[in-house]
Amino acid sequence: MQAKKKLDYRRISLDEFLSIVEQILKSYNCDNLRFSQLFKDKEIFLFSSSFDQIEVFSSKNYDKLNEILTKLREVDLYPYSIGEPIAKVVKGKAYPLLLMSEYLSQVCKNKIFLNNSKLVEKLTYGKSVLINFRDVKATCELTDNKKYLIYSEDGIFVAFARVKIKKKFIEIIPDLDIGWYLREGK
């Protein structure tokens, strides 16, 4: 995909990366040390174009990065992404992108598994759902207005979401779901 303005990028340290995504890790009740270990064999970049985005590359592919970008620029192409985009940064605040779920699923405690396929499907359309407590399996205590990783009962990631506790139900409000790319992903 072509960006509207030229792409700038810079390599960032693991510490800088962790400070940028610190609030995400806190929101989903993650183990920061285990999370950082997932990136020991990765190169981390902050890409800036129409928006800022954190992307990761395998260290073994790092040498190819400059070669790829140079060749693209030679033909006047400026992509907004060529790595694995895991976080979007807006006005200094980081938001997880769908690919970050692969990392967070390994180190975060705030997870909900839903055994109602109709409601899972509704979530993939970006719609909030009310679900009975008996149709939810959580890996931690559910707390009102907290963020959770939402999965189908067979462990497939569905959404990043907020939860509101009602008297007899849980309201799950998706912040970003797997259907987003099909509806409006850019």
Residue pairs with C-beta under 8 A, 6 or more apart in sequence:
1 79
1 80
1 81
1 186
2 77
2 78
2 79
2 80
3 49
3 50
3 78
3 79
3 80
4 49
4 50
5 49
5 50
5 78
6 49
6 78
7 47
7 48
7 49
7 69
7 78
7 79
7 80
8 47
8 48
8 49
9 45
9 46
9 47
9 48
9 69
10 45
10 46
11 43
11 44
11 45
12 20
12 44
12 45
12 46
12 54
13 44
14 36
14 39
14 40
14 44
17 39
17 44
17 54
18 25
18 32
18 35
18 36
20 46
20 54
20 87
20 89
20 94
21 54
21 87
21 94
21 96
22 32
23 93
23 94
24 30
24 87
24 94
24 95
24 96
24 100
24 104
25 32
25 35
25 108
27 110
27 146
27 147
28 104
28 108
28 109
28 110
28 147
28 148
28 149
29 108
29 109
29 110
29 140
30 104
30 107
30 108
30 109
31 107
31 108
34 106
34 107
35 103
35 104
35 107
38 103
38 106
38 107
39 56
39 103
41 58
41 59
42 56
42 57
42 58
42 59
43 56
43 57
43 58
43 59
43 62
43 65
44 54
44 55
44 56
45 54
45 55
45 56
45 57
45 65
45 83
46 52
46 53
46 54
46 89
47 53
47 54
47 55
47 80
47 81
47 83
49 78
49 80
50 80
51 80
51 88
51 89
51 90
52 88
52 89
52 90
53 80
53 81
53 85
53 87
53 88
53 89
53 97
54 85
54 86
54 87
54 88
54 89
54 94
55 81
55 82
55 83
55 84
55 85
55 86
56 83
56 84
56 86
57 65
57 83
57 84
65 82
65 83
68 82
69 82
72 78
72 79
84 99
85 97
85 99
86 96
86 97
86 99
86 100
86 103
87 94
87 95
87 96
87 97
87 100
88 94
88 95
88 97
89 95
95 175
95 176
96 104
96 160
96 176
97 176
98 157
98 176
98 178
98 180
98 181
101 149
101 157
101 160
102 157
104 149
105 111
105 149
105 151
105 157
108 149
109 139
109 140
110 139
110 140
110 146
110 147
110 148
110 149
111 138
111 139
111 140
111 148
111 149
111 150
111 151
112 136
112 137
112 138
112 139
112 142
112 148
112 149
112 150
112 151
112 161
112 163
112 172
113 136
113 137
113 138
113 139
113 151
113 152
113 153
113 155
114 120
114 123
114 131
114 135
114 136
114 150
114 151
114 152
114 153
114 158
114 172
115 135
115 136
115 137
115 153
116 131
116 135
117 152
117 153
119 129
119 131
119 135
119 172
120 152
120 158
122 129
123 129
123 150
123 158
123 159
123 161
123 172
123 174
123 177
124 158
124 159
124 177
124 178
124 179
125 177
125 179
125 183
126 174
126 177
126 179
126 180
126 183
127 174
128 171
128 172
128 173
128 174
129 171
129 172
130 166
130 169
130 170
130 171
131 169
131 170
131 171
131 172
132 168
132 169
132 170
133 168
133 169
133 170
136 142
136 170
137 153
138 148
142 148
142 163
142 165
142 170
143 163
143 165
144 163
144 164
144 165
145 162
145 163
145 164
146 162
146 163
147 160
147 161
147 162
147 163
147 175
148 161
148 162
148 163
148 172
149 157
149 159
149 160
149 161
150 157
150 158
150 159
150 160
150 161
150 172
150 174
151 157
151 158
152 158
157 178
158 177
158 178
159 172
159 174
159 175
159 176
159 177
159 178
160 174
160 175
160 176
160 177
161 172
161 173
161 174
161 175
161 177
162 172
162 173
162 175
163 170
163 171
163 172
163 173
164 170
164 171
164 173
165 171
